[in-house]
């Protein structure tokens, strides 16, 4: 499984996980801005993201990822 936040936090600290989350949000925002600027109808929409597993062996990994992402904080102002 490619769960990034927990791995970054474990190896490089919470700040790295936070920067990763912010960079990903920035990439999405930039993509939306480019589509608007270039008048590209990409049918983009904001939607929640979910991570889950059907394999019981990965439950702890998904839980760790969710907790790391929560600690990284929101990537958008409330």
C-alpha positions in Angstrom: 0.0 0.0 0.0 1.3 3.5 -0.8 0.3 5.4 2.3 2.6 8.4 2.4 1.7 10.6 5.4 2.5 8.0 8.1 5.8 7.0 6.4 6.9 10.6 6.0 6.0 11.4 9.6 7.8 8.4 10.9 11.0 9.0 8.9 11.2 12.8 8.7 8.7 14.2 11.3 5.3 15.8 11.4 6.5 18.9 9.5 7.3 16.7 6.4 3.9 15.1 6.5 2.4 18.6 6.7 4.4 19.9 3.8 3.4 16.9 1.7 -0.3 17.5 2.4 0.1 21.2 1.5 2.0 20.3 -1.7 -0.7 17.9 -2.8 -3.4 20.5 -2.1 -1.4 23.1 -3.9 -1.1 20.8 -7.0 -4.9 20.3 -7.0 -5.5 24.1 -6.7 -2.9 24.8 -9.5 -4.6 22.3 -11.8 -8.0 23.9 -11.2 -6.5 27.4 -11.8 -4.9 26.3 -15.0 -8.1 24.7 -16.3 -9.9 28.0 -15.5 -7.2 30.1 -17.1 -7.0 28.0 -20.2 -10.7 27.5 -20.4 -10.4 23.7 -20.2 -13.5 21.9 -19.2 -12.0 19.1 -17.2 -15.2 18.5 -15.2 -13.2 19.0 -11.9 -15.1 19.0 -8.6 -14.1 19.0 -5.0 -15.0 15.7 -3.3 -13.9 14.0 -0.1 -11.2 11.4 -0.4 -11.4 8.0 1.4 -8.8 5.4 2.1 -9.9 2.0 3.1 -8.9 -1.6 3.0 -10.7 -4.9 2.7 -7.7 -6.8 3.8 -7.6 -7.1 7.6 -3.8 -7.2 7.5 -3.7 -3.6 6.4 -6.1 -2.1 8.9 -3.4 -0.7 11.2 -1.6 0.8 8.2 -4.8 2.7 7.1 -5.5 3.7 10.7 -1.9 5.0 11.0 -2.3 7.0 7.8 -5.5 8.6 8.9 -4.0 9.6 12.2 -0.9 11.0 10.5 -3.1 13.0 8.1 -5.2 14.3 10.9 -2.0 15.4 12.8 -0.7 17.1 9.6 -3.8 19.4 9.9 -6.1 20.8 7.3 -4.8 21.9 4.0 -7.5 24.5 3.4 -8.5 27.3 5.8 -11.8 26.5 7.6 
